[in-house]
Amino acid sequence: MSRDYDIGVQSVVFKDFSLTELLDELDDAPVTRLELWGQHLSPEHDEPTVAAGLDAVAAADLTVCGYGVVDLEEPGQAREHFRFADRLGAEYVTVNYPPAADAITEELVDLADEFGLDVGIHNYSSVHHDDLSRVFSTIDDARSVLDRYDHDRLGLCVDTGHFLVEDVTPADVVRDLGDRINSCHLKDTSEAEIEDVPGAGQLDVASFVGLLDDHAHLDAPLVVEYELPQDRAPDALREAVDSVRTALDD
C-alpha cells in the first residue's frame, strides 16, 4: 500500500465554469484539496472580486494546496502571484517559464524564501506550446535548472500527461529527479483524448505512485488534472479519483 496521499484537483478541469460554479461542483466531489488556476481567481481581478472569491473558497469544504500555473516571461512578474498565493494560504506555486531564463529562476528562489512557498516548475508539451524552447518539456530541461539552483523550495511539478505526450516516461522522471519533486499533476494521454483522466491511457498510476514512495518526498497532494469537454468534467473527476484511490490501495 502506498503512502496516504491526499487527492486534489486543478481548477482548470472546470475551465469554463465560474468560481462559484466550480465550488458548487466540488461541494460533493471526492476531493479535499484544490490547486487554484488564475482564470478562476487571481491578483489581476479587482479587489471586490478577489475578496468575494476568497470568502467563497474559505466557505467551501476544501483546502487550497497550490496556485498556478503562473506563466512568466520576464523578471518582475512573479511577486504579485506569490503575494496572492500567500493570501490564499497555498503551500506552493506552480510556474511555467523559459528554462534559459536564469533571472526568473533567481527571482523565484528569492520569492520562495520571502513568502515561505514552494515553487514547482511545471513541464509542458506540444499540446499547448509550439516552441518547446520556451517551456520545460524534457528531463534535461528540468535537471539543468534544478542542478544549478539547489534550493530546498525550488522543485518540479511533474505533469505526467505532458511528459507522456513528449515520449518522456514519468517513471524515468521520478527516478532521476524524485528528490526535487514537490508537486504533481496526474494526467494521462490516450487514443481517445490527448489529455485524459489518470489511468485511462498510458499512465500506470499504481506504478507511478509507488515510485514516488521510493524516490520522492512528496508532501503535496496528488492533483488530478485534465482538459476534457466540460460536460464530462464532473463525472470524469469521480472516475479519476476512483482510479487514483485504487492505485493507492494496491
Wavefront OBJ file of the C-alpha trace (Angstrom):
o trace
v 0.000 0.000 0.000
v 1.281 3.455 -0.903
v 1.592 6.415 1.412
v -1.645 8.102 2.405
v -1.609 10.955 -0.106
v -4.394 13.496 -0.212
v -6.130 13.828 -3.581
v -6.794 17.227 -5.096
v -7.945 18.780 -8.330
v -6.587 21.570 -10.521
v -9.395 24.019 -11.120
v -8.554 24.178 -14.849
v -10.519 20.909 -15.020
v -13.574 23.201 -14.806
v -12.101 25.899 -17.037
v -15.451 27.079 -18.473
v -17.070 27.276 -15.037
v -17.127 30.400 -12.881
v -15.501 30.151 -9.460
v -18.951 29.854 -7.857
v -19.971 27.101 -10.282
v -16.659 25.327 -9.715
v -17.089 25.344 -5.945
v -20.656 24.107 -6.316
v -19.432 21.184 -8.426
v -16.794 20.327 -5.837
v -19.223 20.516 -2.928
v -19.868 16.786 -3.020
v -16.862 15.727 -5.081
v -14.433 13.157 -3.644
v -11.527 15.600 -3.208
v -10.334 17.679 -0.293
v -7.626 19.837 -1.876
v -7.717 22.460 -4.635
v -4.966 23.924 -6.791
v -6.456 27.193 -7.977
v -5.999 28.370 -11.559
v -5.651 32.093 -12.144
v -8.554 32.303 -14.560
v -10.832 31.469 -11.649
v -9.236 33.953 -9.244
v -6.014 35.935 -9.439
v -4.385 39.215 -8.419
v -5.453 40.581 -11.795
v -9.095 40.586 -10.655
v -10.367 43.693 -8.889
v -10.325 43.734 -5.096
v -14.093 43.210 -4.558
v -13.943 40.136 -6.820
v -10.882 38.802 -5.007
v -12.418 39.391 -1.574
v -15.671 37.675 -2.562
v -13.754 34.812 -4.144
v -11.592 34.284 -1.082
v -14.711 34.239 1.103
v -16.309 31.647 -1.187
v -13.209 29.446 -1.139
v -12.963 29.741 2.647
v -16.605 28.687 2.985
v -16.098 25.613 0.791
v -15.097 22.292 2.290
v -11.733 22.483 0.543
v -8.166 23.453 1.343
v -6.186 25.408 -1.252
v -2.948 23.491 -1.640
v -1.452 25.473 -4.510
v -1.860 28.227 -7.052
v -0.930 28.224 -10.739
v 0.166 27.510 -13.306
v 1.651 31.028 -13.482
v 3.130 31.877 -16.888
v 6.197 34.105 -16.637
v 8.054 35.775 -19.491
v 10.402 38.123 -17.642
v 11.523 39.061 -14.117
v 9.194 41.217 -12.090
v 6.005 39.350 -12.962
v 6.005 36.751 -10.192
v 5.760 38.800 -7.000
v 2.053 39.619 -7.198
v 1.273 35.940 -7.739
v 3.309 34.859 -4.716
v 1.626 37.504 -2.593
v -1.740 36.224 -3.801
v -0.832 32.565 -3.178
v 0.204 33.514 0.342
v -3.150 35.242 0.811
v -4.886 32.048 -0.347
v -2.999 30.020 2.244
v -1.428 27.931 -0.518
v 1.611 25.769 0.109
v 3.165 26.093 -3.346
v 3.060 27.983 -6.631
v 3.367 26.178 -9.963
v 5.175 28.118 -12.681
v 5.969 27.989 -16.382
v 8.782 29.979 -17.990
v 11.679 29.566 -20.452
v 14.320 27.207 -18.989
v 17.157 29.527 -20.047
v 15.711 32.491 -18.122
v 18.064 32.394 -15.121
v 16.915 35.801 -13.917
v 13.412 34.393 -13.450
v 14.746 31.351 -11.586
v 16.752 33.591 -9.264
v 13.687 35.718 -8.576
v 11.594 32.621 -7.860
v 14.127 31.380 -5.317
v 14.105 34.750 -3.554
v 10.303 34.878 -3.510
v 10.097 31.300 -2.221
v 12.205 32.318 0.764
v 10.350 35.577 1.316
v 6.862 34.052 1.292
v 7.674 30.571 2.584
v 6.183 28.923 -0.505
v 7.468 26.024 -2.577
v 7.938 26.595 -6.308
v 7.007 23.782 -8.691
v 8.432 24.182 -12.193
v 5.698 22.765 -14.415
v 6.558 20.834 -17.565
v 4.608 21.325 -20.774
v 4.399 19.769 -24.217
v 3.420 20.465 -27.790
v -0.236 20.175 -26.732
v -0.211 23.824 -25.683
v 3.120 25.168 -26.958
v 4.566 25.317 -30.455
v 8.020 26.459 -29.289
v 9.296 23.934 -26.755
v 12.384 26.048 -26.069
v 10.050 28.337 -24.100
v 8.930 25.604 -21.690
v 10.278 22.670 -19.684
v 9.462 19.580 -21.731
v 12.302 17.119 -21.009
v 14.138 15.697 -18.016
v 17.252 17.586 -19.095
v 15.332 20.887 -19.156
v 14.379 20.415 -15.531
v 17.693 18.953 -14.391
v 19.723 21.769 -15.924
v 17.931 24.346 -13.775
v 17.483 22.291 -10.615
v 21.152 21.274 -10.568
v 22.271 24.889 -10.884
v 19.773 26.137 -8.305
v 19.953 23.640 -5.471
v 17.362 25.236 -3.223
v 15.036 23.280 -0.956
v 11.946 25.248 -2.066
v 12.629 25.043 -5.815
v 11.472 21.827 -7.411
v 9.461 20.154 -10.123
v 5.703 19.946 -10.550
v 5.661 16.750 -12.567
v 2.802 16.709 -15.070
v 2.579 13.095 -16.158
v 0.399 13.756 -19.194
v 2.623 16.378 -20.784
v 5.688 14.186 -20.298
v 3.883 11.268 -21.944
v 2.953 13.421 -24.958
v 6.670 14.156 -25.413
v 7.556 10.444 -25.058
v 9.165 11.079 -21.681
v 8.363 8.262 -19.271
v 7.089 9.646 -15.947
v 8.803 6.742 -14.181
v 12.172 7.955 -15.509
v 11.403 11.466 -14.285
v 10.739 10.199 -10.768
v 13.864 8.031 -10.741
v 16.052 10.899 -11.974
v 14.507 13.861 -10.156
v 12.484 12.324 -7.337
v 14.186 14.271 -4.579
v 13.214 17.546 -6.296
v 9.552 16.743 -6.991
v 7.419 18.962 -4.760
v 4.061 18.831 -6.552
v 2.287 16.637 -9.054
v -0.379 16.859 -11.748
v -1.787 13.425 -12.534
v -2.851 13.426 -16.153
v -2.909 10.828 -18.909
v -2.952 10.652 -22.685
v -4.892 8.056 -24.646
v -6.112 7.198 -28.120
v -9.424 8.817 -27.225
v -8.114 12.068 -25.715
v -4.799 13.888 -25.887
v -5.493 14.877 -22.264
v -7.308 12.192 -20.312
v -8.003 11.145 -16.745
v -5.166 9.298 -14.983
v -5.303 5.600 -15.745
v -7.294 5.925 -18.973
v -4.300 5.638 -21.287
v -0.553 5.183 -20.986
v -0.095 6.082 -17.316
v 0.230 3.206 -14.857
v -0.956 5.123 -11.815
v -0.086 2.464 -9.232
v 3.456 2.071 -10.559
v 3.944 5.826 -10.716
v 2.741 6.382 -7.158
v 4.923 3.516 -5.971
v 7.948 5.227 -7.490
v 7.003 8.452 -5.723
v 7.065 6.454 -2.477
v 10.523 5.122 -3.283
v 12.241 8.176 -4.760
v 10.393 11.337 -3.713
v 9.381 13.048 -0.501
v 6.118 14.498 -1.751
v 4.029 16.238 0.900
v 1.666 17.918 -1.571
v -1.477 16.103 -2.717
v -1.800 14.127 -5.918
v -3.608 16.703 -8.040
v -5.870 15.392 -10.790
v -5.767 17.478 -13.953
v -7.126 17.155 -17.489
v -8.843 19.322 -20.067
v -11.803 17.374 -21.380
v -15.126 18.584 -22.791
v -16.747 20.486 -19.961
v -19.927 18.440 -19.896
v -17.743 15.486 -18.906
v -15.740 17.282 -16.224
v -17.755 16.314 -13.096
v -18.131 12.624 -13.957
v -14.536 12.419 -15.181
v -13.318 13.755 -11.838
v -15.042 10.941 -9.990
v -13.588 8.435 -12.459
v -10.127 9.914 -11.946
v -10.323 9.872 -8.158
v -11.522 6.267 -8.193
v -8.529 5.362 -10.367
v -6.085 7.108 -8.042
v -7.617 5.617 -4.895
v -7.416 2.133 -6.403
v -3.747 2.759 -7.163
v -3.104 3.946 -3.614
v -4.690 0.780 -2.225
v -2.654 -1.575 -4.428
l 1 2 3 4 5 6 7 8 9 10 11 12 13 14 15 16 17 18 19 20 21 22 23 24 25 26 27 28 29 30 31 32 33 34 35 36 37 38 39 40 41 42 43 44 45 46 47 48 49 50 51 52 53 54 55 56 57 58 59 60 61 62 63 64 65 66 67 68 69 70 71 72 73 74 75 76 77 78 79 80 81 82 83 84 85 86 87 88 89 90 91 92 93 94 95 96 97 98 99 100 101 102 103 104 105 106 107 108 109 110 111 112 113 114 115 116 117 118 119 120 121 122 123 124 125 126 127 128 129 130 131 132 133 134 135 136 137 138 139 140 141 142 143 144 145 146 147 148 149 150 151 152 153 154 155 156 157 158 159 160 161 162 163 164 165 166 167 168 169 170 171 172 173 174 175 176 177 178 179 180 181 182 183 184 185 186 187 188 189 190 191 192 193 194 195 196 197 198 199 200 201 202 203 204 205 206 207 208 209 210 211 212 213 214 215 216 217 218 219 220 221 222 223 224 225 226 227 228 229 230 231 232 233 234 235 236 237 238 239 240 241 242 243 244 245 246 247 248 249 250
